[in-house]
Amino acid sequence: MQIIYVPLEHIDTRYTKHLDEDIVNYLKSNQITYTRIYPDIKPINKIKTGSFLDAEFTIQFKSAQMQEIAKLYLEDKINSGDQLFFSDIWFPSIESIAYMNYFTKKDVKITGFLHAGSFTDTDFVRDMERWAKNFEDIIFDISNTIYVGSNFIKNDVIKKRIVDKNKLIVSYLPVNVKNMAKFKTSDPKENIVVFCARNVDEKQPWLFDALAERLKGKAQFINTQRENLSKEEYYKLLNKAKAIVSYALQENFGFAIQEACYFNCYPVVPNRLVYPELYPEECRFNTFEDSIKMVNNIIDNKLNIDSTQYVIQKNPMEKWFENFTRWNN
């Protein structure tokens, strides 16, 4: 019995490489037999058709992954009881697995992590809902287990889609503490406030610009996506920053806020979406004016908390792979 692990393609400005490393290390340390599907395909240019990926490249990459999976079926190297685990189960052509299972009479389990979808009102994928809804219905129907980053996204799926709610398991996401630890110091914080979200409508970066204008001269306000920082530069910045701000209209987990909390940045987040699930009242604001007051008080050292306590401690991968043992017994 084995896991056929299908990772996301590595993109430097995202968490995908670290997520891949975490999963591989977990599989190895737990002595789980696995096959990793990662085609030797590299993007040609910088990202140009999306805020965090190129649609053309991700389809090329995932199509190559599916080719390798089909080859495993063709060569009888995948069998009933094996588990296909997708780092992102919103995977074009995933229905091919059910198709091959049907004709080969194999019971290969389909599992994976669901990051987002057209069921969320404020997600950019919502614009594709007319056809994406049908695709998501297929995912929910053929999958055995789907892991999600919060109760917020689980409830959103249940409200908007026909799905067996027992298939949806809240696991959160792994925060790669090991990779960040070498950049963490005990140096005093500086008056730096960061905004790390993608510069798209659903993240409202213009509100951070307005915040910076209102508190001009009190601190350094840095929109990290505009700075094109490396991961090392980004982590060093978080180590010095006092606060991280979100104005998100869409967030199902908030990986970047978790990273910032590891470096003890005060999270200033809206009182909506996933945030009430992960952060206490003293970190959440209801209005833009409230966010200004919070940030001002953080700069003036009138608000101070140990935000490292909000970093997810339990390894989500324990949930991701717990069914592997159950199915094999």
N, C-alpha and C positions, 0 to 999 in steps of 0.2 A: 504494500500500500504506500502511496506517495502523494505529495502535494505538487501539483503543477502550478508554479508561481508565476504570475503575469504582472510584472511591475509597470509603473508609469515610466515614460521616457524621462531621462535626466534633463532638467532645465535649471541652470545655475541660480536664477533669481527666485526659484521656488524651493519647496521642501522635498522634492521628489527623490533626489539622490540620497539624502539622509534617511528618508523613509525606506528606500530600497535597502540601504546598509543595515538599518535596524531589523528589518524583516529577515534578511539573510542571517544575521548574527543570532537572532532568536531561533531560527530553524536549526542552525548548526549546534548551538548550545543545548538544545533540547533533543538533539540527535534524531530529528525528523527527516525522513528521506524526502528529497525534493528535486524537481527539475525547474530551473529558472529559464524563462523565455525572454531573452533580451537580444534582439537582432542587432547586427553591427551596421547600423544606419545612423548617420550623423546629419544634423540640420545643415543646410547649405548657407543660409543667411541668418542675420539677426531677426528676431521676431518682428513680423511686419503685418500680419493679418489678425492679430489678437493682442490682448493686454498681457497674456502670460503664456500663450502658445500659438503656433501657426497651425491652422486647421489642416492645411495640406500635409504638413510634416507628421502631425499626430495620426492622421489617417494612413499615411504611408507606413509609419512605424507599427500601428496596431494591425494593419493588414498583414505585415510581415510576421507579427506574432501569431496571428490566426493561421497563417500558412504552416508555421512550425507545429502548432497544435494539431492541425489536420494531418500532418506527417506522422505524429505520434500515434494517432488513430490508425492511419494506413499501415504502419509498421507494427501494430499491436503492442506498442510501448506504453499504452494507457489503458486502464482496465476498470471494471466495476469496483467501487469503493475508493478509487482515487478521487482527489479533490482538486478542482481548478479554483485557485484563489486569485482574484483580480484586485490589484491595488486601487483600481477605479472600475467598478462594475458597470458604469455608464460607458459601455464598450461597444462601439459599432461592430456588427456582425456576431454578437454574442449568441444570437439565435442559432448560429451554425453548430454550437455545441449540442443543443437539444436535437437538432437535425441529425447529427452524427450519432448521438446516443440512440435515437430511434432506429436507425438502420443497422447499427452494429449490435443492438440489443445490450448495450452497456449502461450501467447506472453510475456514471461519473458525476459527482456532486459539483454544483456550481455555487460558489460563494465569493464574497468580496466586499469591499468598502464602497459605500455610496456617499460621494462628497456633496452633490447638489443635483438639481434637475429643474425641469420646466414646471414642476408643481409649486415652486416657490414664487410668489407674486413679484418679488423685486429682483429675482435673478435674471441676468441677461439672457439665459437660455429660455426664459418665458416667451420671448419673441418667436421661438420655434415650436411653441406648444401644439399647434395644429397637427404636426406630424410627430413631434417628440413624445407626446402623450402616449401614442400607440406604441412607440419604441419602449417607453418606460413600463407599459403594461406587460410587454413581453418579458422584460427583465424580472419584474415582480412575479410573473407566473412561472418561469422556468428555473428561478434560483431556489436553492435550498435554504440558504441563510444569507442575510444582508446586514452588514454592520454599518452603523451611522455614528456621527460625531456628537450627537446630543439628543436629548428628549425633544428639543425644539424641532429638529428635522424629522424625527420619527413621527411626531404628532402631525406635522405638515403633510407628510406622505399619506398617513392614514386618512386625513380629512379630504385630500385631493385625488387620491387614486384608489382603485380596487386592489387590495393587497391583504394577504393573511398577516395580521399584525404580529403573530408569533414568529414570523420570519425575520422581523426587524429587531436587531439587538443593539442597544446603545453601548458603545465601547470607548467613545472619544478617540483621540489620535495620540500616537506616541510623541512625546517631546524629547528631542535628542539632546539630553543633558550632557552626555559624554563628549559630543563634538563642541559644545559651548563652553564646557568647564575650563578649558585652557585659556579662554579669553576673560574669565571672571577674576576681578581683583577686589580688594577692599578699599580702593581709592575713594575719596569723597566724591559725591555726585556734583555735577555742574548744572547750571541753569540751561538745560537743553530739553526741549520738548519735541518728540518725534511723531510723525505720521507715516505709517509703513504700508498702507493699503494701496491697491492698484488705483491708478488715476482714471477711474471710470465712474459713470453716474451713480451706480449703486453704492459707491463708497463716499461720495460727496466731498471730494478733496477741496472744493472751493470754501467749505466751511472751515477747514483748517487754515486756509489762507486768510479768512476773515478773523479767525482767532488770533493769528500772528499779527495782524494789523491792529487789533484792539489792544494787544499786550505788547506792542512794539517797544523795544528797548529794555524789556524786563527779562528776556531770555532769548536764546537762539532757537528758532523754529525750523525744523528740517523735515522736508518731505523726502523720504529716503528713496522712493521710486524715481524721483527726478534726478537724484545724485548718481545713479548707476553704480552703486557700491558693490564691492565683492562681499561674500559672506563674512570674511574675516573683518573687513572694514565695518560692516553692518553690526557685527557682534561687539566690536570695540566701541562703537557709538552707543549701543544700548547699555554698555557697561558704565558709560559716563552720564547718560541721560537720566533726568528726574522723572519724566512722565511720558507715557505713550497714549495717544488719543485716537479714538475711532468715532466716526460719524456714520457708520455703515447702515445701509437699508437692507442689506442681505449678509447674513453670517450664520453658518451652521455649526462652526466650531471656533474659529479664530486662532489659527496656529501662531500667527505673528504676535498676538497679544500674550499668548502663553510663553513664547520665547522671551519677550520683554519682561514678563514677571519673573522669569528665572534670574534676570539681571537686576531684579528689584526696582524696575521702573513702575511707577504708580499708574495703574490702568484707569484711564478716564473713558468710560464706555457708555453708550446709550442704554436706557432702561427698556430694552426690547430684544427680540431675537434670542440668541443663545445666552446673552450676557447675564441675565438674572440667574441662570442656572449655574454659572461658574464664578460670579463675582458678587461681593456683598453690596449692600445699599450705599455705603460710603464711596464706592467706586463708580456709581451709575448716576447719570443725569437725565432729566426729563426734557429740558429745553436747551437751546444754544446758549442762552444767557447763563444757565446753570453751569454749563461746561466751562465758560469763561471764569466764573467764580472759583470753580474747583481748581483749574490750572493755575490761576493767580495765587490761590492759597498754597498750592504745592510749591510754586516758585519761592514764596515767602516762608516756606517751612512751617506753615500752619496746619498742613495736612501731611501726615507721615505714617506709612504702614509698611510692614514687611510683606511685600507682594509675592515673595517666593512661596509662601504658603498656598497660593492659588494654582500652582503648577500641578497638573495631573500627575499623581504619583504611581498609581497602579498601571502596570504595563497592559495596554489595550490588546496586545497580541495574545495574551492569555485567553481572552474571549474569542479572538479571531480563529484560533486553532483548537479550542477545546472540543469542538465537534469532531475533529479529525479522529481523536481517540474513541469517542462514542460510536461513530459510524464504523470504525474498524473492529469494534467489539460486538 
